[in-house]
Amino acid sequence: MTTAETSQGPGFEKIFTIEVNGHKVEMPAGPATGLEIKEAAIKQGINIQLNFVLQVQVPNGEVKIVGDDDKVALSEYLIFTAIAPDDNS
């Protein structure tokens, strides 16, 4: 699958499909903060809350915590996990 383009607005807006808790979430191309990713996931029906801890899977298989103000360079198929702050798993 490639980056989708829409004809909304004055030009073309690239959209990336990322994954949050196993569900597809569409995000505009470009950097996004952890908070923006969680907000987009919630708007698209993912059952998380804004106070959840967001993590991203990095290429070596490890996970990195993404703070609400941390910017992430979005790319197709990034995998995020949002967990409740009191989840000890």
N, C-alpha and C positions, 0 to 999 in steps of 0.2 A: 504494500500500500504506500502511496506517495502522499506528500503534503497536499491537502485539498485547498482549493481556492474558491472564494466566493466573490460575487460582484457587488457586494454591499458597499456603500460609501463611494467616495470619489475615485478610489483605485481598487486594486485587488488586495484582499486581506488573506494572508496565509494562515491556515489553521493546522495545528498539530494535534494528534490524538495521543494523549498520555494515559497512564493507568493509575487509578487510585483505589486501593483495596480491591483489586481485581475487576474493576469496572472502567470502561472507557470514558474519558473526559476530554472534551474538545476545548483547546485553549488557543488564543491568538499567538502567532509566532512572536518570538522575542523573549526577553527576560521577564520573569514573573516572581513575585515574592511568595513566600510560603503561605501567607494569609490569602493572597489572590488565588492560589491553587486550591486551598480549602474552600474559599467562597465559591469558586467555579464548580467544584465537586458537589457542594451542597445544592447549588442551583440546578444541577443536572441530576439530582435525585440520590446521591450517595449519602448513606446514613452515617454521617459524621457530624461533629460539632466544631465550632471555631477554636475551642480550647484544646482540641486533640493535638498530640505531638505528631508532626509530619516528618517522615524519613524518606530518603531517596536511595534506591539501590545503585551503587557505583559499579563500573565495569569489572572490578575484581571480585564482585559478589558480596562485598561488605555494604553496610548501610551507613548513611550520614544523616544526622538530624538537620532539618531545615527549619530555622526560626521564622517567625512571622515576618520579620523585616529582611531576612536573607533573600537575595535574588538568585534565581536559578535560570541558566540559559536553557530554554526549553528546546527539545528536539523530539522527533517522532519516537514513540514507544518508550519514553522514560517511565520507570515504575516507581510509584510512591506508595507508602503505607501510612495511614493515619490511625493512631491508637489513642485510646482514652488515657489521660494523664495518670490515672491510678492503676492502669493495667501493668502488672508485674511480669508479663511474659517475655 
